[in-house]
Amino acid sequence: MNSNPIERRVHERFRMNPGYAPVAARIHPEESFSFEGHIYDLSEGGVCFELDRPIEPGTRISLKIDLPGHLFESGRDIGPGRAVFVTGNVVWCDLDEPGASRMAVAITRYDRAGDRERLIRSLSSGRYLRAA
C-alpha cells in the first residue's frame, strides 16, 4: 500500500510570508470584504489562508489578495493596484486549533481582466519558495 496521498493539485503552490500577504474575504452574496487574514500559500488555482472566523466548506466566497510590492515598486507591473480579486469555493477548513482558522479555496474565477496574468507574473518572479 502506498503511504503517499495522491497529489490532486494542477498548479504549483508557492509559500507566502504571512506578514506580507494579506487577504480579505467576503461571503456571497455579501457586498463588502468583512473578513481579514493572511495567506500561507498560493497558486494559480487555489489559496491556503487564515481568517479569524471559520467559513464552512462548500461556501462560495470572493478574495482580495494583496500581492507583495516588489513587482510594483520596480515598475514591472502596470495593473490596477496590487490586489488580485478571485472567486472560489472553500474546500476545507481546519477547526481543530483554537483561535484563527486555516482554510483553502479552489479558485473558480478571476474577477477582473488581467488579474490571472498578474498573479502568474508575481508567482513566477523567483521570489517565492515552492510549497510542498
PyMOL commands that place a pseudoatom at each C-alpha (Angstrom):
pseudoatom trace, name=CA, resn=MET, resi=1, chain=A, elem=C, hetatm=0, pos=[0.000, 0.000, 0.000]
pseudoatom trace, name=CA, resn=ASN, resi=2, chain=A, elem=C, hetatm=0, pos=[1.324, 3.441, -0.955]
pseudoatom trace, name=CA, resn=SER, resi=3, chain=A, elem=C, hetatm=0, pos=[1.586, 5.739, 2.071]
pseudoatom trace, name=CA, resn=ASN, resi=4, chain=A, elem=C, hetatm=0, pos=[1.791, 8.899, -0.079]
pseudoatom trace, name=CA, resn=PRO, resi=5, chain=A, elem=C, hetatm=0, pos=[-1.523, 10.627, -0.743]
pseudoatom trace, name=CA, resn=ILE, resi=6, chain=A, elem=C, hetatm=0, pos=[-2.433, 11.270, -4.350]
pseudoatom trace, name=CA, resn=GLU, resi=7, chain=A, elem=C, hetatm=0, pos=[-1.488, 14.778, -5.468]
pseudoatom trace, name=CA, resn=ARG, resi=8, chain=A, elem=C, hetatm=0, pos=[-4.623, 16.318, -6.991]
pseudoatom trace, name=CA, resn=ARG, resi=9, chain=A, elem=C, hetatm=0, pos=[-3.285, 19.830, -7.499]
pseudoatom trace, name=CA, resn=VAL, resi=10, chain=A, elem=C, hetatm=0, pos=[-2.829, 21.008, -11.062]
pseudoatom trace, name=CA, resn=HIS, resi=11, chain=A, elem=C, hetatm=0, pos=[-0.894, 24.209, -10.293]
pseudoatom trace, name=CA, resn=GLU, resi=12, chain=A, elem=C, hetatm=0, pos=[2.363, 24.624, -8.421]
pseudoatom trace, name=CA, resn=ARG, resi=13, chain=A, elem=C, hetatm=0, pos=[1.980, 26.244, -4.983]
pseudoatom trace, name=CA, resn=PHE, resi=14, chain=A, elem=C, hetatm=0, pos=[4.229, 28.947, -3.553]
pseudoatom trace, name=CA, resn=ARG, resi=15, chain=A, elem=C, hetatm=0, pos=[4.753, 29.818, 0.100]
pseudoatom trace, name=CA, resn=MET, resi=16, chain=A, elem=C, hetatm=0, pos=[3.965, 33.357, 1.182]
pseudoatom trace, name=CA, resn=ASN, resi=17, chain=A, elem=C, hetatm=0, pos=[5.357, 35.142, 4.188]
pseudoatom trace, name=CA, resn=PRO, resi=18, chain=A, elem=C, hetatm=0, pos=[2.141, 35.589, 6.221]
pseudoatom trace, name=CA, resn=GLY, resi=19, chain=A, elem=C, hetatm=0, pos=[3.120, 39.075, 7.352]
pseudoatom trace, name=CA, resn=TYR, resi=20, chain=A, elem=C, hetatm=0, pos=[3.454, 40.241, 3.753]
pseudoatom trace, name=CA, resn=ALA, resi=21, chain=A, elem=C, hetatm=0, pos=[0.492, 38.613, 2.000]
pseudoatom trace, name=CA, resn=PRO, resi=22, chain=A, elem=C, hetatm=0, pos=[-2.791, 39.924, 3.413]
pseudoatom trace, name=CA, resn=VAL, resi=23, chain=A, elem=C, hetatm=0, pos=[-6.146, 38.645, 2.203]
pseudoatom trace, name=CA, resn=ALA, resi=24, chain=A, elem=C, hetatm=0, pos=[-9.701, 39.937, 2.643]
pseudoatom trace, name=CA, resn=ALA, resi=25, chain=A, elem=C, hetatm=0, pos=[-12.785, 37.762, 2.153]
pseudoatom trace, name=CA, resn=ARG, resi=26, chain=A, elem=C, hetatm=0, pos=[-16.477, 38.196, 1.557]
pseudoatom trace, name=CA, resn=ILE, resi=27, chain=A, elem=C, hetatm=0, pos=[-19.141, 35.514, 1.605]
pseudoatom trace, name=CA, resn=HIS, resi=28, chain=A, elem=C, hetatm=0, pos=[-21.593, 35.602, -1.295]
pseudoatom trace, name=CA, resn=PRO, resi=29, chain=A, elem=C, hetatm=0, pos=[-23.961, 37.399, -1.670]
pseudoatom trace, name=CA, resn=GLU, resi=30, chain=A, elem=C, hetatm=0, pos=[-22.445, 39.996, 0.715]
pseudoatom trace, name=CA, resn=GLU, resi=31, chain=A, elem=C, hetatm=0, pos=[-21.061, 43.117, -0.962]
pseudoatom trace, name=CA, resn=SER, resi=32, chain=A, elem=C, hetatm=0, pos=[-18.225, 44.051, 1.411]
pseudoatom trace, name=CA, resn=PHE, resi=33, chain=A, elem=C, hetatm=0, pos=[-14.991, 42.303, 2.324]
pseudoatom trace, name=CA, resn=SER, resi=34, chain=A, elem=C, hetatm=0, pos=[-15.696, 41.862, 6.032]
pseudoatom trace, name=CA, resn=PHE, resi=35, chain=A, elem=C, hetatm=0, pos=[-13.007, 39.301, 6.974]
pseudoatom trace, name=CA, resn=GLU, resi=36, chain=A, elem=C, hetatm=0, pos=[-9.237, 39.831, 7.000]
pseudoatom trace, name=CA, resn=GLY, resi=37, chain=A, elem=C, hetatm=0, pos=[-6.343, 37.444, 7.350]
pseudoatom trace, name=CA, resn=HIS, resi=38, chain=A, elem=C, hetatm=0, pos=[-3.143, 36.309, 5.690]
pseudoatom trace, name=CA, resn=ILE, resi=39, chain=A, elem=C, hetatm=0, pos=[-2.062, 33.819, 3.059]
pseudoatom trace, name=CA, resn=TYR, resi=40, chain=A, elem=C, hetatm=0, pos=[0.118, 30.758, 3.723]
pseudoatom trace, name=CA, resn=ASP, resi=41, chain=A, elem=C, hetatm=0, pos=[0.449, 29.544, 0.149]
pseudoatom trace, name=CA, resn=LEU, resi=42, chain=A, elem=C, hetatm=0, pos=[-0.893, 30.490, -3.226]
pseudoatom trace, name=CA, resn=SER, resi=43, chain=A, elem=C, hetatm=0, pos=[-1.190, 29.062, -6.724]
pseudoatom trace, name=CA, resn=GLU, resi=44, chain=A, elem=C, hetatm=0, pos=[-2.962, 29.895, -9.936]
pseudoatom trace, name=CA, resn=GLY, resi=45, chain=A, elem=C, hetatm=0, pos=[-5.753, 27.543, -8.853]
pseudoatom trace, name=CA, resn=GLY, resi=46, chain=A, elem=C, hetatm=0, pos=[-6.070, 27.999, -5.094]
pseudoatom trace, name=CA, resn=VAL, resi=47, chain=A, elem=C, hetatm=0, pos=[-5.216, 29.756, -1.876]
pseudoatom trace, name=CA, resn=CYS, resi=48, chain=A, elem=C, hetatm=0, pos=[-4.463, 28.493, 1.652]
pseudoatom trace, name=CA, resn=PHE, resi=49, chain=A, elem=C, hetatm=0, pos=[-5.068, 31.250, 4.188]
pseudoatom trace, name=CA, resn=GLU, resi=50, chain=A, elem=C, hetatm=0, pos=[-6.157, 32.081, 7.725]
pseudoatom trace, name=CA, resn=LEU, resi=51, chain=A, elem=C, hetatm=0, pos=[-9.061, 34.188, 8.985]
pseudoatom trace, name=CA, resn=ASP, resi=52, chain=A, elem=C, hetatm=0, pos=[-10.317, 34.961, 12.475]
pseudoatom trace, name=CA, resn=ARG, resi=53, chain=A, elem=C, hetatm=0, pos=[-13.611, 33.254, 11.637]
pseudoatom trace, name=CA, resn=PRO, resi=54, chain=A, elem=C, hetatm=0, pos=[-14.057, 29.818, 10.024]
pseudoatom trace, name=CA, resn=ILE, resi=55, chain=A, elem=C, hetatm=0, pos=[-16.011, 29.525, 6.785]
pseudoatom trace, name=CA, resn=GLU, resi=56, chain=A, elem=C, hetatm=0, pos=[-17.887, 26.310, 6.092]
pseudoatom trace, name=CA, resn=PRO, resi=57, chain=A, elem=C, hetatm=0, pos=[-16.522, 24.108, 3.255]
pseudoatom trace, name=CA, resn=GLY, resi=58, chain=A, elem=C, hetatm=0, pos=[-18.604, 24.479, 0.103]
pseudoatom trace, name=CA, resn=THR, resi=59, chain=A, elem=C, hetatm=0, pos=[-19.243, 28.187, 0.726]
pseudoatom trace, name=CA, resn=ARG, resi=60, chain=A, elem=C, hetatm=0, pos=[-18.741, 30.485, -2.266]
pseudoatom trace, name=CA, resn=ILE, resi=61, chain=A, elem=C, hetatm=0, pos=[-16.500, 33.426, -1.391]
pseudoatom trace, name=CA, resn=SER, resi=62, chain=A, elem=C, hetatm=0, pos=[-14.504, 36.171, -3.053]
pseudoatom trace, name=CA, resn=LEU, resi=63, chain=A, elem=C, hetatm=0, pos=[-10.981, 37.094, -2.011]
pseudoatom trace, name=CA, resn=LYS, resi=64, chain=A, elem=C, hetatm=0, pos=[-8.956, 40.249, -2.376]
pseudoatom trace, name=CA, resn=ILE, resi=65, chain=A, elem=C, hetatm=0, pos=[-5.328, 39.111, -2.455]
pseudoatom trace, name=CA, resn=ASP, resi=66, chain=A, elem=C, hetatm=0, pos=[-2.779, 41.869, -1.812]
pseudoatom trace, name=CA, resn=LEU, resi=67, chain=A, elem=C, hetatm=0, pos=[0.361, 40.826, -3.646]
pseudoatom trace, name=CA, resn=PRO, resi=68, chain=A, elem=C, hetatm=0, pos=[3.717, 41.837, -2.159]
pseudoatom trace, name=CA, resn=GLY, resi=69, chain=A, elem=C, hetatm=0, pos=[5.012, 45.049, -3.687]
pseudoatom trace, name=CA, resn=HIS, resi=70, chain=A, elem=C, hetatm=0, pos=[8.322, 44.036, -5.291]
pseudoatom trace, name=CA, resn=LEU, resi=71, chain=A, elem=C, hetatm=0, pos=[6.934, 43.906, -8.856]
pseudoatom trace, name=CA, resn=PHE, resi=72, chain=A, elem=C, hetatm=0, pos=[5.050, 47.146, -8.439]
pseudoatom trace, name=CA, resn=GLU, resi=73, chain=A, elem=C, hetatm=0, pos=[7.912, 49.106, -6.939]
pseudoatom trace, name=CA, resn=SER, resi=74, chain=A, elem=C, hetatm=0, pos=[10.151, 48.067, -9.830]
pseudoatom trace, name=CA, resn=GLY, resi=75, chain=A, elem=C, hetatm=0, pos=[7.605, 49.240, -12.406]
pseudoatom trace, name=CA, resn=ARG, resi=76, chain=A, elem=C, hetatm=0, pos=[7.299, 45.745, -13.909]
pseudoatom trace, name=CA, resn=ASP, resi=77, chain=A, elem=C, hetatm=0, pos=[3.562, 45.540, -13.214]
pseudoatom trace, name=CA, resn=ILE, resi=78, chain=A, elem=C, hetatm=0, pos=[1.226, 48.033, -14.766]
pseudoatom trace, name=CA, resn=GLY, resi=79, chain=A, elem=C, hetatm=0, pos=[-2.021, 46.553, -13.418]
pseudoatom trace, name=CA, resn=PRO, resi=80, chain=A, elem=C, hetatm=0, pos=[-4.615, 48.408, -11.376]
pseudoatom trace, name=CA, resn=GLY, resi=81, chain=A, elem=C, hetatm=0, pos=[-3.012, 48.278, -7.945]
pseudoatom trace, name=CA, resn=ARG, resi=82, chain=A, elem=C, hetatm=0, pos=[-1.507, 45.378, -6.071]
pseudoatom trace, name=CA, resn=ALA, resi=83, chain=A, elem=C, hetatm=0, pos=[-4.697, 43.417, -5.419]
pseudoatom trace, name=CA, resn=VAL, resi=84, chain=A, elem=C, hetatm=0, pos=[-5.921, 40.395, -7.348]
pseudoatom trace, name=CA, resn=PHE, resi=85, chain=A, elem=C, hetatm=0, pos=[-9.615, 39.548, -6.986]
pseudoatom trace, name=CA, resn=VAL, resi=86, chain=A, elem=C, hetatm=0, pos=[-10.803, 35.938, -7.247]
pseudoatom trace, name=CA, resn=THR, resi=87, chain=A, elem=C, hetatm=0, pos=[-13.947, 33.921, -6.543]
pseudoatom trace, name=CA, resn=GLY, resi=88, chain=A, elem=C, hetatm=0, pos=[-13.984, 30.307, -5.465]
pseudoatom trace, name=CA, resn=ASN, resi=89, chain=A, elem=C, hetatm=0, pos=[-15.285, 27.692, -3.070]
pseudoatom trace, name=CA, resn=VAL, resi=90, chain=A, elem=C, hetatm=0, pos=[-13.945, 26.809, 0.360]
pseudoatom trace, name=CA, resn=VAL, resi=91, chain=A, elem=C, hetatm=0, pos=[-12.672, 23.230, 0.049]
pseudoatom trace, name=CA, resn=TRP, resi=92, chain=A, elem=C, hetatm=0, pos=[-11.553, 22.680, 3.653]
pseudoatom trace, name=CA, resn=CYS, resi=93, chain=A, elem=C, hetatm=0, pos=[-11.382, 24.483, 6.970]
pseudoatom trace, name=CA, resn=ASP, resi=94, chain=A, elem=C, hetatm=0, pos=[-9.314, 23.405, 9.990]
pseudoatom trace, name=CA, resn=LEU, resi=95, chain=A, elem=C, hetatm=0, pos=[-11.383, 23.804, 13.129]
pseudoatom trace, name=CA, resn=ASP, resi=96, chain=A, elem=C, hetatm=0, pos=[-9.102, 21.734, 15.384]
pseudoatom trace, name=CA, resn=GLU, resi=97, chain=A, elem=C, hetatm=0, pos=[-6.905, 24.581, 16.582]
pseudoatom trace, name=CA, resn=PRO, resi=98, chain=A, elem=C, hetatm=0, pos=[-8.168, 27.351, 18.873]
pseudoatom trace, name=CA, resn=GLY, resi=99, chain=A, elem=C, hetatm=0, pos=[-8.103, 30.878, 17.524]
pseudoatom trace, name=CA, resn=ALA, resi=100, chain=A, elem=C, hetatm=0, pos=[-7.838, 31.734, 13.847]
pseudoatom trace, name=CA, resn=SER, resi=101, chain=A, elem=C, hetatm=0, pos=[-8.978, 29.175, 11.272]
pseudoatom trace, name=CA, resn=ARG, resi=102, chain=A, elem=C, hetatm=0, pos=[-6.846, 27.955, 8.387]
pseudoatom trace, name=CA, resn=MET, resi=103, chain=A, elem=C, hetatm=0, pos=[-8.740, 27.105, 5.207]
pseudoatom trace, name=CA, resn=ALA, resi=104, chain=A, elem=C, hetatm=0, pos=[-8.335, 26.683, 1.466]
pseudoatom trace, name=CA, resn=VAL, resi=105, chain=A, elem=C, hetatm=0, pos=[-10.248, 27.977, -1.540]
pseudoatom trace, name=CA, resn=ALA, resi=106, chain=A, elem=C, hetatm=0, pos=[-10.248, 26.495, -5.034]
pseudoatom trace, name=CA, resn=ILE, resi=107, chain=A, elem=C, hetatm=0, pos=[-10.327, 29.425, -7.445]
pseudoatom trace, name=CA, resn=THR, resi=108, chain=A, elem=C, hetatm=0, pos=[-13.148, 29.209, -9.995]
pseudoatom trace, name=CA, resn=ARG, resi=109, chain=A, elem=C, hetatm=0, pos=[-12.895, 32.715, -11.481]
pseudoatom trace, name=CA, resn=TYR, resi=110, chain=A, elem=C, hetatm=0, pos=[-10.602, 35.721, -11.691]
pseudoatom trace, name=CA, resn=ASP, resi=111, chain=A, elem=C, hetatm=0, pos=[-12.837, 38.719, -11.174]
pseudoatom trace, name=CA, resn=ARG, resi=112, chain=A, elem=C, hetatm=0, pos=[-11.012, 41.389, -13.201]
pseudoatom trace, name=CA, resn=ALA, resi=113, chain=A, elem=C, hetatm=0, pos=[-9.310, 41.386, -16.570]
pseudoatom trace, name=CA, resn=GLY, resi=114, chain=A, elem=C, hetatm=0, pos=[-5.574, 40.819, -16.171]
pseudoatom trace, name=CA, resn=ASP, resi=115, chain=A, elem=C, hetatm=0, pos=[-5.692, 39.506, -12.592]
pseudoatom trace, name=CA, resn=ARG, resi=116, chain=A, elem=C, hetatm=0, pos=[-4.752, 35.932, -13.542]
pseudoatom trace, name=CA, resn=GLU, resi=117, chain=A, elem=C, hetatm=0, pos=[-1.772, 37.116, -15.575]
pseudoatom trace, name=CA, resn=ARG, resi=118, chain=A, elem=C, hetatm=0, pos=[-0.655, 39.480, -12.809]
pseudoatom trace, name=CA, resn=LEU, resi=119, chain=A, elem=C, hetatm=0, pos=[-0.781, 36.653, -10.260]
pseudoatom trace, name=CA, resn=ILE, resi=120, chain=A, elem=C, hetatm=0, pos=[1.180, 34.293, -12.526]
pseudoatom trace, name=CA, resn=ARG, resi=121, chain=A, elem=C, hetatm=0, pos=[3.771, 37.008, -13.180]
pseudoatom trace, name=CA, resn=SER, resi=122, chain=A, elem=C, hetatm=0, pos=[4.192, 37.557, -9.440]
pseudoatom trace, name=CA, resn=LEU, resi=123, chain=A, elem=C, hetatm=0, pos=[4.446, 33.831, -8.654]
pseudoatom trace, name=CA, resn=SER, resi=124, chain=A, elem=C, hetatm=0, pos=[6.972, 33.238, -11.437]
pseudoatom trace, name=CA, resn=SER, resi=125, chain=A, elem=C, hetatm=0, pos=[9.234, 36.103, -10.311]
pseudoatom trace, name=CA, resn=GLY, resi=126, chain=A, elem=C, hetatm=0, pos=[11.546, 33.699, -8.461]
pseudoatom trace, name=CA, resn=ARG, resi=127, chain=A, elem=C, hetatm=0, pos=[10.920, 35.464, -5.160]
pseudoatom trace, name=CA, resn=TYR, resi=128, chain=A, elem=C, hetatm=0, pos=[8.824, 32.709, -3.552]
pseudoatom trace, name=CA, resn=LEU, resi=129, chain=A, elem=C, hetatm=0, pos=[9.692, 29.209, -2.390]
pseudoatom trace, name=CA, resn=ARG, resi=130, chain=A, elem=C, hetatm=0, pos=[7.744, 26.299, -3.769]
pseudoatom trace, name=CA, resn=ALA, resi=131, chain=A, elem=C, hetatm=0, pos=[5.403, 24.765, -1.202]
pseudoatom trace, name=CA, resn=ALA, resi=132, chain=A, elem=C, hetatm=0, pos=[5.492, 21.039, -0.524]
for i in range(1, 132): cmd.bond("trace and resi %d" % i, "trace and resi %d" % (i + 1))
show_as sticks, trace
zoom trace
